[in-house]
Amino acid sequence: MDMNDYENGGNFAFFPTSNLEGKNNYKQYYFITRDGQMQKRVFLDVLDDRQREFIICIHYLMWTGKLFLKEGDGIDILGRDCPWDFSLSINKTEHFFLEITAIADNSEQHIVNKREQRAALNRSHKDIKLRELKKLNAMFPLHETSEEILRHQEAGITDDQKVSNPWFGDEMRLFLSSIPSPDKSLLEIIQSAIMGKIDKKHEGKQETVLVLDNRTSLFDANDVIAAAKGLETFFVACPFREIWFYTGYFSDHDGQNSEYSNIAFKLPPDRQAKLLQAAEKLPIDERGRTIMPPSG
């Protein structure tokens, strides 16, 4: 792999087409494979989970508006967590829900993501409670921080008292970790995530759009397509009106200045036909991706 390939994510289809300069809310991953090659990936990274859900909702509405709605149609967000993540309406007549569920390579990846998120959230606080510093040091142990914690304890500082935060500042942090092999196939991961939502007691599943928020690191588009083919019968039997596989790369907090990928797992027949018609007219890049032009 030459450097040009590396800078563009190797042969990954899940990689932004745009330059990252001036972009927000993203994290870059550098993978060293077993044969010594290096690959780079970029993922949407939003510290607040509710804000991330809002961004994904806006992206879904933007995508839907481009593909399926007429000019002048309006979509409103009517509420949140009632009980689905979002309650929505089209032209104040057609009401439906949006539910977002994250998937990862394995449970360990969820833990790693949460740890890095917690560290990032603390970077904006000059002082934090000693209890929080202990937790951060347990996640990312440093000899200097351990000694600092010991000095605080010897000085009689309690866990609820604030101390100087060594994580404070906006300098770049590099996290090093190993990624264990997935303990399930992608097909099993997708099916398990959907079954978790089917098993919920909430009413209105037939009026709900389910979005799988792809937070995996090791799977690419070919893996997703293969898994989807193996789940075609399962998708048909699912009660949800639509199922999408979403991969975010970057976005402003309002959902604009963004890039993301969507793969449809289940659509009503009329929307399936519109999607296929649109795909025939849109450009395809060198990685076989259909590119939706930006708004405006």
C-alpha positions in Angstrom: 0.0 0.0 0.0 1.5 3.4 -1.0 1.1 6.6 1.0 -1.7 7.8 -1.2 -3.7 4.7 -0.5 -3.0 5.1 3.2 -4.1 8.7 3.3 -7.4 7.7 1.7 -8.2 4.9 4.0 -6.6 2.0 2.0 -9.4 0.1 0.2 -12.1 1.0 2.7 -15.4 2.1 1.2 -16.3 3.6 4.6 -14.2 6.6 4.3 -15.1 10.3 3.6 -14.7 11.7 0.1 -14.0 15.2 1.5 -10.8 16.7 3.0 -11.0 17.0 6.8 -9.8 20.6 7.0 -12.4 22.7 8.7 -14.5 19.7 9.7 -15.8 18.9 13.2 -16.7 16.0 15.4 -14.5 13.3 14.0 -11.9 10.9 15.2 -9.1 9.4 13.1 -8.1 5.8 13.6 -4.7 4.4 12.5 -4.6 0.6 12.3 -1.5 -1.5 12.1 -2.4 -4.8 10.6 -0.8 -8.1 11.4 1.4 -7.9 8.2 2.7 -4.5 9.3 0.7 -2.3 7.0 -1.0 0.9 8.2 -4.5 1.9 7.4 -6.5 5.0 8.4 -10.2 5.4 9.1 -12.4 8.4 10.1 -15.5 8.1 12.2 -18.0 10.6 13.5 -17.1 11.3 17.1 -19.6 13.3 19.3 -19.0 13.5 23.0 -22.6 13.8 24.0 -24.7 10.8 23.1 -28.0 12.8 22.8 -26.2 15.2 20.4 -25.0 12.3 18.3 -28.5 11.0 18.1 -29.8 14.4 17.0 -27.1 14.7 14.3 -28.0 11.2 13.0 -31.6 12.1 13.0 -30.9 15.3 10.9 -28.8 13.3 8.5 -31.6 10.8 8.0 -34.1 13.7 7.4 -31.7 15.3 4.9 -31.2 12.0 3.1 -34.9 11.3 3.1 -35.7 14.7 1.8 -33.3 14.4 -1.1 -34.5 10.9 -2.2 -38.2 10.6 -1.3 -39.9 13.9 -0.7 -41.2 16.6 -3.0 -39.9 20.2 -3.0 -41.9 22.0 -0.3 -42.5 19.0 1.9 -41.7 19.7 5.5 -40.5 17.4 8.3 -40.9 18.3 11.9 -39.3 16.8 15.1 -42.3 16.5 17.5 -40.5 15.0 20.5 -37.8 12.8 21.9 -37.8 9.6 23.9 -41.5 9.2 23.8 -40.6 6.3 23.9 -38.7 6.0 20.6 -35.7 8.3 20.2 -37.6 10.7 17.9 -41.2 11.4 17.0 -41.5 13.0 13.5 -44.0 14.1 11.0 -44.1 14.9 7.3 -46.3 17.9 6.4 -48.0 17.5 9.8 -50.0 14.6 8.5 -47.8 11.5 8.3 -46.4 10.6 11.8 -43.6 8.2 12.4 -40.7 7.4 14.8 -37.0 7.1 14.5 -34.9 4.8 16.7 -31.1 4.7 16.7 -29.0 1.8 18.0 -25.2 1.6 17.9 -23.3 -1.5 16.9 -19.6 -2.3 17.5 -17.1 -5.0 16.7 -17.7 -6.5 20.2 -18.5 -5.5 23.8 -14.8 -4.5 24.4 -15.0 -1.9 21.6 -18.0 -0.2 23.3 -16.0 0.0 26.5 -13.0 1.5 24.7 -15.2 4.1 23.0 -16.8 5.1 26.3 -13.4 5.4 28.0 -12.0 7.7 25.3 -15.2 9.7 25.3 -14.9 10.2 29.1 -11.3 11.3 28.8 -12.3 13.8 26.0 -15.1 15.2 28.1 -12.7 16.0 30.9 -10.3 17.9 28.8 -12.4 21.1 29.1 -12.3 21.1 32.9 -9.3 22.7 34.6 -10.2 21.1 37.9 -12.0 17.8 38.5 -13.0 15.8 41.5 -10.3 13.5 42.9 -12.8 10.6 42.3 -12.9 11.3 38.6 -9.1 11.6 38.4 -8.8 8.2 40.0 -11.3 6.7 37.4 -9.4 8.3 34.5 -6.1 7.0 35.8 -7.6 3.5 36.2 -8.6 3.7 32.5 -5.4 5.3 31.3 -2.8 4.7 34.0 0.2 7.0 34.1 2.9 6.9 36.8 3.0 10.7 37.2 -0.8 10.8 37.8 -0.6 7.9 40.2 2.0 9.8 42.3 -0.2 12.9 42.1 -3.2 11.1 43.4 -1.1 9.7 46.3 0.0 13.2 47.2 -3.6 14.4 47.2 -4.6 11.6 49.5 -1.7 12.2 51.9 -2.7 15.8 52.0 -6.2 14.8 53.2 -8.1 15.7 50.1 -11.3 13.7 49.8 -12.7 12.1 46.7 -15.4 14.8 46.4 -12.9 17.7 46.4 -11.6 19.1 43.2 -7.9 18.9 42.2 -5.9 20.1 39.2 -6.8 18.1 36.1 -3.7 16.7 34.2 -6.0 16.0 31.2 -6.9 19.7 30.8 -6.0 21.3 27.5 -6.7 21.0 23.8 -3.4 19.3 22.7 -3.9 16.2 20.6 -4.1 12.9 22.5 -3.1 9.6 20.9 -4.7 6.5 22.4 -3.0 3.2 21.7 -5.0 0.0 22.1 -5.4 -3.4 20.5 -8.7 -4.4 18.9 -9.7 -8.0 19.7 -11.2 -10.0 16.8 -15.0 -9.7 16.7 -16.7 -12.4 18.9 -19.6 -12.6 16.4 -20.0 -12.3 12.7 -21.3 -9.0 11.4 -24.5 -10.8 10.4 -24.9 -11.9 14.0 -24.1 -8.4 15.4 -26.7 -6.8 13.1 -29.4 -9.4 13.9 -28.8 -9.2 17.6 -29.0 -5.4 17.6 -32.3 -5.5 15.7 -33.7 -8.2 17.8 -33.0 -6.1 20.9 -35.3 -3.4 19.5 -38.0 -5.9 18.4 -38.1 -7.3 21.9 -38.9 -3.8 23.4 -42.5 -3.5 24.5 -42.9 -0.1 22.8 -45.9 0.3 20.5 -45.6 1.7 17.0 -42.9 -0.6 15.6 -44.6 -0.6 12.2 -44.3 3.2 12.1 -40.7 3.2 13.2 -37.5 3.7 11.1 -34.6 1.9 12.7 -31.1 3.2 12.1 -28.1 1.1 13.0 -25.3 3.5 14.0 -22.1 1.8 12.7 -19.3 2.1 15.2 -17.4 -0.9 14.1 -13.7 -0.6 13.2 -13.0 -3.9 11.4 -15.9 -4.3 9.0 -16.2 -2.6 5.6 -19.0 -2.2 3.0 -18.4 -5.6 1.4 -18.9 -7.2 4.8 -22.1 -5.2 5.3 -23.5 -6.2 1.9 -22.7 -9.8 2.5 -24.4 -9.8 5.9 -27.5 -8.0 4.5 -27.9 -10.7 1.8 -27.8 -13.3 4.5 -30.5 -11.4 6.4 -32.9 -10.6 3.6 -35.7 -12.9 4.9 -35.1 -11.6 8.4 -35.5 -8.0 7.3 -38.8 -8.7 5.6 -40.1 -10.3 8.7 -39.0 -7.3 10.9 -41.9 -5.1 12.0 -40.0 -1.8 11.3 -41.0 0.2 8.2 -37.4 1.0 7.3 -34.0 -0.2 8.4 -30.8 1.7 7.6 -27.1 1.1 8.2 -25.5 4.5 8.9 -21.8 5.4 9.0 -20.9 8.9 10.1 -17.6 10.6 9.3 -17.9 14.2 10.5 -20.6 16.8 11.1 -21.3 20.2 12.7 -23.6 20.0 15.7 -26.5 21.1 13.6 -26.0 18.2 11.1 -24.6 20.5 8.4 -21.0 20.5 7.0 -21.2 16.7 7.2 -20.5 13.5 5.4 -22.0 10.0 6.0 -22.9 6.8 4.3 -26.3 5.1 4.3 -27.1 1.5 3.2 -30.8 0.5 3.0 -31.6 -2.8 4.6 -35.4 -2.5 4.4 -37.7 0.0 2.6 -41.3 0.2 1.5 -41.6 -0.8 -2.2 -42.3 2.8 -3.4 -39.2 4.1 -1.6 -37.1 1.1 -2.8 -38.1 2.0 -6.4 -37.2 5.7 -5.9 -33.8 4.8 -4.4 -32.9 2.5 -7.3 -34.0 5.3 -9.8 -31.8 7.8 -8.0 -28.8 5.5 -7.8 -28.9 5.1 -11.6 -28.5 8.9 -12.1 -25.9 9.6 -9.4 -22.1 9.4 -10.0 -20.1 6.4 -8.7 -16.5 6.9 -7.4 -13.5 4.7 -7.8 -14.5 2.6 -4.8 -17.9 1.8 -6.2 -19.8 4.2 -4.0 -22.8 6.1 -5.2 -22.2 9.8 -4.3 -25.0 12.0 -3.2 -24.2 15.7 -4.1 -24.2 18.1 -1.2 -27.2 20.4 -0.5 -27.2 23.8 -2.0 
